[in-house]
Amino acid sequence: MALKRTDGSNAKSKMKRKAYERELRKLQVELCHLQAWVKQTGARIIVLFEGRDAAGKGGTIKAITERVSPRVFRVVALPAPSDREKTQMFGQRYIEHFPAAGEIVIFDRSWYNRAGVEYVMGFCGEQEHRKFLDTCPQIERYIVDAGIHLLKLWLEVGQAEQERRFNARIDDPLRNWKLSPMDLESYRRWYDYSRARDMMLERTDSNYAPWYIVHSDDKRRARLNCISHILEQIPFQKVSRPKVKLPKRSDKNKYDDRLSVKGMKFVADEY
């Protein structure tokens, strides 16, 4: 699977905030319908996000999860493997986070680390890399045959936009924690990552677990396109729910609960 265009752009002007927020709310309502269906049917779903540093994975995942239950939509963002995990079968630490009935697990980076950062940075050898590319489609066949919906998304950001985002992180005290020595080294090795990406897409794209590429130079459009795609790929139906009506509060054992906290320590009203 080769990318026809690698600039990360969808050739449109950046989306305005008001239009983005209007469309996002519509899609988040649909995500709530999806959530109800998943809980009722016991469906199991994995959505994994891959892409270069600063491609927009975190912001997209936040847009997906900010209006739904974390007990249904679980986000998994694993750190570097521990010494113990390094001795395990590769992929074992990801499998333990797979969904049970009624769960959607979102991987912020996944077992595809082996085809990306581990390979480019030399944390795995050529043989390990080749073995992963050979066996990954077989393992994903087992996942899908077990009844799990598996969605794989690659966020494609262009060189110029990645550089702009890195510079913005450097200058922003709320975001410069996102920059690590590993991020800077990956920035330097742009073309090594491009070659690794192309090998990964070619070898692990399949009919039962295809890769989908999302142009992400415009973060807002990318988020909307990702959510829309996820909703299209899962054959869910709206679940009818009875209209909720608040019950009347009981006056039994009534007392002034405002007085019961009198004299306690309160946070100062600074704002």
Secondary structure, 3 states (H helix, E strand, C coil): CCCCCCCCCCCCCCCCHHHHHHHHHHHHHHHHHHHHHHHHHCCEEEEEEEECCCCCHHHHHHHHHCCCCCCCEEEECCCCCCHHHHCCCCCHHHHCCCCCCCEEEEEECCHHHHHCHHHHCCCCCHHHHHHHHHHHHHHHHHHHHCCCEEEEEEEECCHHHHHHHHHHHHHCCCCHHHCCHHHHHHHHCHHHHHHHHHHHHHHHCCCCCCEEEEECCCHHHHHHHHHHHHHHHCCCCCCCCCCCCCCCCCCCCCCCCCHHHCCCCCCCCCC
